Amino acid sequence: MPPLRLKAPDEKPAAALAPDWYEPALLPGSNSFAVDGAHSTTGAATLANDMHLGLAVPHVWYRAELNWPDAAGTAHRVVGVTLPGAPSIVAGSNGDVAWGFTNSYVDTVDVVIVETYADLQYRSPAGWKDFEERTETIKVKGEADVTLTTRWTEWGPVIAPAEEGRYYVVRWNAHSPESANLELMDLETARSVGEVVALAHRLGMPNQNLLVADRAGHIAWTITGRIPQRAGFDGRVPVMWGYGDRRWDGWLPEAEVPVVADPADGVLWTANNRIVGGAAYAKIGDGGYDNGLRAGAIRDDLRALVAQKKAAPADLLAIQLDDRGRYLDRWQKLLLAVLSDEAVAQKKARGEMRELVRAWSGHAAIDSAGYRILRLFRAKVAERTLAPFLDKPQRTYEGFRWGTMTEDAVWQLVTEKPARLLNPDHRSWDSLLLAAADDVLADAAQQGVALAQYTWGARNTLRMQHPFARFLPQWIARFVSMPAEPLPGDSNLPRVQAPAFGASERFVVSPGHEDQAIFEMPGGQSGHPLSPFFRAGHDDWVRGRPSPLRPGPAAHTLTLAPP
């Protein structure tokens, strides 16, 4: 039997594949990591948290310190960030415990296939039931109301038709009343890691990685919110629930929600990566974890730090600001091998590229052409390597995305170079790699810049704008937005940064030592461009310059009194 050989696709891909790697989906994510008291300069544990969100003006967070006495006269203080209008501090420190969040990407959504009868009823374990119709009315000033009618089942709303006579329904834990409450406020008076972990599993909020550190030196990780307990299926594909053998059997018991506390090496980290394996992983599922490149860099930074010395808040800030592109180290070696003397002799521009790649500092720095070249080379290699595999699914389903799961597969292909899996558009793997290098040259030419000016900063320039900036005159748009400055960092590094996405805040705090804590935030406290606080603190965030978490002396006082 002849060896398997890929066939060329009948047509070229309808859309470029590379953007999934070159412009990865910037999903809500974050970094959070902690050092226990035995490895901290304060003797208490130390927590760092930077939550990654879209960047716009006005900014999403409002920094605050709340001071109040309880009914017994005991004074309380909590400092951190809140959302305007929210009744609690979302992330911060109360002097005894500090906490922060990252998106967990556990699997709390299932698609259910329902069978219908005459398109009027659907099959349930209790028999045929009528669809429920719900109508939402949206009031529009000066115009007619807009209505939206949706069909609901006992599991959730109909989202799409399936095969003839069937529908897809979404079951999401957020549709359950138990998934919303205000118990997050209880974190403000919690006194220990153990108390916070017990509270976490009752919090009515999205399922987040919760990292907590306390004054006594303890650290722990767990997941907040309700997690479905599946029966009869694992949640990876849509299934029928109408016969009762596949279902959500309530919520995962609190005792079965995974917890990692006080690890032997004294450090914990989360970066939207998978934290646990085995039976615990099977229980919480996979909602699309991060590829682990960022988490691995944070882990390595933490372990190297505590092996050398006790960690101070500034040391954890340095990890938050780490812009080394370690994931590209092997791609640098590969590209230098591709740009051989023979290849350079055939095209002069390849020689300039080789020198820029060879001189790369290892950082996603604003003045680095080498980083931008390597980043796009990696993407173009993936595009050319995977095109024969991905052409059909991409045509079948426009929303198909593949970028976060293919790093190791692509690397194995381009290093082992199996002839049977070579893209038929290329004579050899060497020619595919050289074509990917030339793709980078073509992109620079299309941008109209010399290769030496093809820097990462030119590509990664802050675009933190007011929504009105899109249609205001340019001079006014600049006035109501943050300055357009080139920024270091990228998506697969601890310092996550894109033009309109990145660290929405950075703080480092050791409970009981808030006066040593560090805080940075893009934008300012005020959303009014004439306010002196419109950009106050923004430059500290841009430069990575530590500023205090706690407020200074009161300069203005606003007293609220009942009418």
N, C-alpha and C positions, 0 to 999 in steps of 0.2 A: 504494500500500500504506500503510495507516495506521501511524503510529509505534507502536513497542513500548510497552506500558503494563503495569506490574506488576499482577497480580491479588492481591487480598487473600487471605491464607491461609485455608483452610477453617475452621481453629480457631486460637485464640490459642496462642502457644508454650507447650509443656508446662512449661518452666522459664524463669526470667528469663535473658536473655542478658547483662545488664550485669556480673554478677560476674567474667567473664573480664577485664574492664578495671578494674572497681572493686576486685576482689580477684584480681589476676593470679596465675597459678600460680607459687608461690614455689619454683622449681626450684633445685637446687644450683648456685651460681654464685659469682662472686668478682670482685674488682678486683685488678689488679696493674699497676704502671707503674714506669718507670725513667727516670732522667736520666743521661746519660753524664758522664764526668769533666770534660769541658770546660765543662759547665754546672752543676757541683756545687761547693759551697763547700769540700769536702774534697779535691778533685782526683781522688778515686776516683769511680766511678759510684755512684749511690744508688738503692735499690730500695724500693718500698712494696708491701705485700700485705695484703689483708683478704679472707678466705675466708668466704663467706656460707652459713650452715647453720642448721638448726633450733636453737633455744636452749632448753636444759633444764638441770636440776641432777641429777646432777653434770655438769659441762661436758665437752665432747668432747676438748678439748686439754689437754696438760700442758706447761707451759713448763719448759725444762731447758737447762743448760749442761753439756757433757761435756768433760772434760780428761783426756788420756791420752798416754803416750809410745808410739811405734811400736817395732818390733824394733830399729831403729837408734838408738833413744834420742831421736828427734826429737819435740818436744812438739807436740801438736795440741789445738785448742779449737774447738768448734762450739756455737753458741747459737741457740735458736729454739723451735719447738713440736714436740711428739711426741704420739703416741697411747699411752695406757697399755698396756703390753705389747708395743709395737712396738720393734724393735731399732735404730731410726735416728731422727734428727731429720728431720721431714717437710719443714719450710720454715724457713729461717734463714740464718745466715752462718758461714763457717769462718775468716774473717779475710782470705781471698783472693777468694772468690766468695760472693755472696748469691743466693738463689733463692726463688721463690714460684710458686704455682700458681693457675690458674683453670680451671673446667671448659671444655673446648674445644668440645663439641657437634659434633665431626666424626662422620661416619656410619660406625659400625663394627658395625651390626646389619642383617641382611637377613631378610626373610620368604620362605621357599622353598615353592613349591607342589609337593606330591608326589602322583603317581598311585599308586593301590594296586591289588593283585590279591587279590580275595576278602578284603580287609581284613587279610591276613596278611603280604603283602610289598609293597614299594614299588619303583618304577622308579629305578635308578641308572645312571650311564654304563656300568657293568660288567654290567648286567642286573638281574634281579629279586633283591632281597635281603630277608631276614626283618627285621621290626622287632625291635629289642632292647628288652626290658623291664627296667627298673631299679626296684628297690624300696628305698625309704628307710624306716628304722625310727626312730621317735622314742620314747625312753623317757620315761614319765610316772610320777613318784613316786606310789606307792600305787594306781595304776590300770593298766589294760591298755595295752600298747604301741599306738601309732598308726602305721599304715603308709601310705605314699604310693607308688603304682606309676605310673611314667611310661613312655611309649614313645619310643624314640630311633631316629634314623637316623644315617647317617654324617656328616650336617651338623649335627645337633643334635636337641633334643626336639620332639615334636609339641605344638603349643600350642592348636590349635583345628581343628574340621572345616571344610573348604571346601565346594565343590559336591560332589554325590554321587560317592563313590569317590575323593575327594581330601582331603588334609589340608594344614594350614599348619604349617611347621616353622621354628624360629628358628635362624639361624646368627649367632653372636656371637663376636667375637674373644676374649672372656674365657673361652670354653670350651676354648681351645687352651692347652696347657702352656706355650708360649713367652710367654704373656701374664702370667705370674706368676714373679717372681724377687725377690731382695733386693739388686739392684744399685743401688737408691736409696741404699744406705749409702756407695757410692763418691763421692757428692756431698760427703760430709763431708771428703774429702781432695783434692778437685779443686782445681786451681790457676788456671784461666783460663776465660773464656767459651767458647773453642774446645773445651776439654776437656769441659765440661759439655754442650755441644750434641752432641758426638759420642756421649757417654754416653746422652743423653736418648732416642735412638731405640732403644736396647737395654733400656730400663727395663721390667721386667715389672710394669706398673701401669696403672690406667685412663688413657685418652687425655686428657691435660691440656695446656693452654697452660702452657709453662714459660718464665718470664721470668728472666733471669740477668744479674747485674751483677758486674764484678770490680774488684779493687784498681787495675788499670792503667787503668781508665776506660771499658772496653768494656761494651756491652749487647747482648743478643740475645733473640730469641723463636723458639721452635720447638714442636713437639708431641711429647709423650712416648708411648712404647708402640708396639705393632704396629698398622699400618693396613692393612686388606685391599686387595689389588690386584684389582679386578673385571675380568672378561673377558666380553664379550658383552652387558653391560647396565650401567646406571648406578646401580642400587640404589634408585631412587625408588619403584618399585612391586614387589609380589611377582611372581616369575617361576618357571618350572620349571627345575630344574637336572638333571633326570633324563636328558637327552640329551647332556650334556657341553659344549654350546655356550655355556652360561652358568654361571659358576663364580667362586670366588675362586682366583686364580692365585698363591697364596702371599701374601707381604706386600710392601707398597710398598717398593722399595729405599731404603736410608737416604739415598742421594744425591738421591732424589726427594721426600723429606719436606721441606716448605717451611721455610725459615729466613729471618728478617729480622735483620740484624746491623748495628750502628753506622749508623743512618739519619742523613742529612745534618743534620736539625734537632735531633738529639741526644736524642730522646724516643721511648719505646715505651709502649704501653698495651694491655691486654686487659681486657675486661669481658663475656666470654662472647659477644662479637660475632664476626662473620666477619672474619678478618684478611687473607685473600688472595682474589684473583679469578682469572679466566682458567683456564689449564690446571691450576694448583695447586689451585684450588677444585674442579675436576672430579675430581681425584684423591682429595681428602680427604672430599668430599661434604658434605651438610648434615643434621646431626642435630637441628636446631631451634635455630638461633642466637638470641641475644637481639636485641631490636628495634633496638639501637644508640643509644637515647636516652642511656643511662648512659655508654656508651663515648664518644659525642660530647661530652658534658659534660667528661669527664676529659681528652680530647684538647684541648679548648679551654682548660681550666685549665692544662694543662702548657705549651702553646705560649705562652700569655700570661705564664706565670711566667718561662720561660727568655728571653723577649724583654725582660724588665725587669731580671733580676738572676740571679746564680748561686743555685741552689736549696740550701737547708739542709733537714735532716730535718723541721723544724717546718713548712716550706712544703709538703712532700708530705703530712704529716698533715692540713694544712688542706684539701687536695684530698680526702682520704679523708672528711673531715667536711663537705664541701660539700653543703648541703641545699637549694640553689636549685632551684626547680621550673621550669626554663627551658622544658621541653616544654609547659607550660601558658600560656606568654606569649600565644600566638596565640588560645588558647581564652578567655583573659581579654578580649581585644579583641572576640572574637565575642560573648561573653555580654553585655558592656556594650552592644553594638549591639542585641542582642535585647531588653534591658531598656530600651526607649525610654520617653520620657515618656508616650506613649500606653499602653504596656503597664503601666507603673507606675500610671497613673490607674485602670486596671481592677482592680488588686489591690494593696493597700497593702504587703503583705509583699514584693512584688517590689522596692519602693523600698529597703527595708532590705537586701535581698540586693545590690542594685546598689551601695550604699555600702560594704558589706563587701568586695565584689569589687574595687571601685575602690581601696580602702585596702590591698589585699593587698601584703605586703612583698616578694613574689617567692620566699619561702622556705616549705618544709614545716615550719613552726615550730609548736611545741606550742600557742601561743596564737592561732593563725591560723584563723579561720573561713573566710576567703577561699580558702585553699588547699583545704580540704575541700569547699567549695562547687564550686570549679572542677573538682576531680578527679571528683566525682560527675556534674557537668554533662556533662563529656566522655564518661563512661560511658553516661549516659542518651541522649545524642545518638547514640552508636554503637548502642545497643540499638534505638532507634526507627528508625534509618536502615537497619539491616541485617536487621531482623526478617523481611521478605518473602523475603530471599535465604537465610536460615539456618534457617527453620522446618523445612523438610523434612529437611535433613541432621541436624539436632539430634534430630528424632524417629526417624530411621532408625538413628542411632548415638549412644547415650547419652553416650559419652565424647568426642564431638566438641567440639573447642576451637578458637577462632578469634582470640582477643584480640590476640596478639602480632604479627599480620601485617597489621592492617587500619588502622593510624593514617593513613597517607597516602591510602588509598582513601576512608575516611570524610571526611577533610578535603576532598578533591577534590569529593565529592558535596555537602557542605553549603556549599561556597563557589561551585561552578558551578551547583548547584540544577537539574539536568536534570528536567523535568517527568515524563518517561517512567519515571524511576527513583525517584519519590517513593513512600514508603510509602502505600498507598491508605487507611490509617486517618486520614490528614491531608489537609486541603484545600490546603495549600501548605507549602513548606519553612519559611517563617516560622512557621507554626503548629506545625510539628514542633519547631522549636528552642525556641519558647516553652513547649511542653508539657514538653520536657526540663528547662527551668528550673523549672517547677512541680513536676516530679518531685523535685527537690532540696528544695523547701519541704515536700513531703509526707513525705520521709524525716526531715527535722528534726522535724516534728510527730509522726511515729510514734515517734521517740526521746524525745519529751516534753521537748525543750529549746528555749529561745528561740534564734533564729538566731545571735545574738551569742555564745552559749555552745556553738554547734555547732562546736567547735574541733577541729583535727587531733589535739591531744594527748589529747582525750577519746576519740578513736577509736583512736589509736596508743599504747596503754599497754602497757608491758612485761608479758609473761606467761611468765616464765622459771621454770618450776615443776619440782619433783620429781615423778616419775611417781605417787607415792603421794598427792600433793596432791589428786588428783581425788576421792578417797573419804575423806580425813581431815577432821576438824573444821576449820573455817576458821582458827582461831587456830593450830592446829598446821601447817596447810598454809602459812600465811604464814611460820612459823618455819623450814620446810625449803625455802623458795623464795626467790628474789631479790625485792626490793621492787617493787611494781607502780607504776612511775613513767612519766609521759608522756614520749615520746621524739620528737625531730625525725627527719626523713628519710623515705624511701619507696622504692618499688621501681624507679623510673626515674631515680634520682638517684645520684650517687657514694656518698652516705651511705645505703646500703640498710638499711631498718628496717621491720619489721612487729612485731606484738606478740610472736610466738614465733619470729621469723626475723630474721637480720641478720648483721652482721660478727661472726664467731666469734672473731676476733682482729684486731688491727691492729698491724703493725710497719713501721718505716722504718729502714733500715740501709745504711751505706756500708762495704763490706768494708775491714777494717783500722782502722775508726773505730767499733767497736762501743760504746765508752764514750759516744758521742754518740747512739746509736740509741734509738728510741722504741718502746714496747710498751704495748698495752692489750688487756684480755681480760675478757669478761663472766664473772661468777661468780668463784670463787677456786680455789686449788690443791687444796683439800681438799673432799671430798664430805660431810664430817661437820659437821652444823650446830652442834656445840659447839666445833669447832676455831676458833681465832683466824684461820685462813686460809680459812674457808668463804666469806667475802665479800671477802677482801683483794684490793684492786685493782679490784673491780667498779665502784666509784664513779668511778674514773678513766675507765673505758670509757663510763659513762653521760654524764659531763660532757665527754668528749673531751679530757681533761687528760693531757698527755704524762707518761709514767712510763718509767723506764729499762728497756731490754731485758736488760741484764746484771744478775745478782743482786748484792746488796750483801754486806757481810761475813757470814760464816757465823754463824748464831745457834744452830743445832741440827745435830748430826752423827749419822748413822746408819751404823754399820760393819757390812757383811755379811761373814761369814766362813764358809768351808766347814765342814761338820760334822766 
